[in-house]
Amino acid sequence: MIGTDLLVAGPVLLLAVVVGLVAHESAHAAALRLFGIEHTVTYFPGQTEGVALLASCPWAVVEPQPTGRESTHSLRVAALAPALLAVPVFALGAGGVLPAGSPVATAFAVGWLACSIPSPQDFSVVFYAHRVLETETETTPDSNAATSLSRAD
């Protein structure tokens, strides 16, 4: 029985990470939408070909397009929004729904909680949101400079 649990735990961990990355970026996008900030979500930006390149490029990028009139707090909240993904796991664990000794449940919880941690770029937006807004007001539409809120890689 233990061997089967461990065999199933690997794919469950992988599935939790993949779904968690989508949920992470969706949390950013939902917060930006809530505050009325235009944004784009791009999956696998910069990937030219092949599955092997998944390790060398970000999996998803959320790029806000603020006008400069937005509050810095709205960008900060959007950057930290994925932390809320941890709430269901802790609630299910506290409620006894996730069995504590199950390797499969543990694999799911670990994969999902890993995706709930804001990335270093997310924390950069939290501490330097005012610079993001200043950069966007100085950037011309022809410029290729894009400020991304998150890069899931």
N, C-alpha and C positions, 0 to 999 in steps of 0.2 A: 504493500500500500504506500509506503514512504517513497519508493522509487517512482511510482506513477505521479504522486503529488509533485515531486521535483521536476519530472518530465513536463508536466503541465504548467508549472510555475514560470518557466522560461518564456514560452509564447505569451502567457498572461502579462508578464513584465513588459515585453515588447509591445503588446497591444495597448497597455496602459500608457506607455510613453508616447506612442504615436497619437492616440486619442487625446492624451494630456497636452501634447504640443498644439494640437488644433484648438483645444479648449483654452490654452494659454493665450494664443493669438486672438481667439474670439473674445476673451475677456478684455483685452486691450481695445479691440474694435467696438465692443458693446459700450465700454466706458466713453470712448471718443464719440460714439453716436449719441449717447445720453447727454453729453455736453454740447452737442451740435458742431463738433469739429469734423470737417471732411477728412477722409483718410482712404488709403488704399491698402489692401492686403495682397501680398505676392507670395506664392508658394514656390519654392526652389528657385529663387532668383540667382542668376549667374551660372546655373547649371547648364552646361552645353550638351552633355550626353552621358549616358551610362549611370548605373546604380552605384558604382564605386565612387563617383564624385559626390555622393550624398554626405560623405564624411568630411569633404573639403569645402562645402559651401553651406550657408545658412539654409534651414528648411523652410522658414517663413519669415517675412518681414512686414511689420505694420508701419506705414509711413503716414504720419499726420500731416495735414496741409493747413496749418493755422494761418489766419490772416493777420495775426498780431494783436487782435482785439480780445483774444481769449485770456482767461485767467491762468496764471501759472499753476494754481491749485488744480485746475481741471486736467492739465497735463500730468501733474504729479499723481493724481488719483488714478488716471488711466494707466500710468506706468506701474503702479502697485496693484492694480486690479487682479492680476493672476493669483495673488496671495489668498484671495477668497476661495480659490479652488481647494484649499486645505480644509475648509469648514466641513464639507460633507464627509470626508474621510474620518475626521476626528469625531463628528457626530455619530457616524455609524459604528465607530470603534467604542465610543462611550456608551452607546445604546446596546452594545453586545451583538449587533448584527454581523460585524466582521469577526469571525472566529480568531482568537488571538494565537492559537497554535498552528494554524493552517499555513503552509508555505505558499499556497496559491493566493490566499487573501493578503498575506504579507507582501508578496511580489506585486500584486495590484496596488496596494497602498504605497509601497515604496516608489513605484513608477509614477503614480499619479501625484504624490507629494513632491517628487523631484521636479515635475512640471509646474508646480504651484510656486516655486521659488522664482522671484523676479531675477532677471539676468543682470549682469554687470551694466549692460547698456540701459536697462530699465532704471537702475539706481543712478546712472549718470543723468538721465532725464529728470529724476526726482531732485537731485542736487543742483542741476543747471537748467531748469525749465525756462528761466528768464533768458538764457542764452539761445535756447531753441526758438523762442518767440522773436528775439532780436535778429537772429540769423534769417528767419523766414521773412521778416519785413524788409531786410536788405537784399534778399535774393530776388533776382529777376526771373520771370517765367521761362526765359531761355536757358537758364543755368541748369547744370546737371546735378547740382548739390541737393541731395535729398536727406532729410533728417528722419531717421527711422526710430520709432519708439521701441521696437523690440526686434531682436534677431534670434530666432530659435535655431541654435546650431549646436 
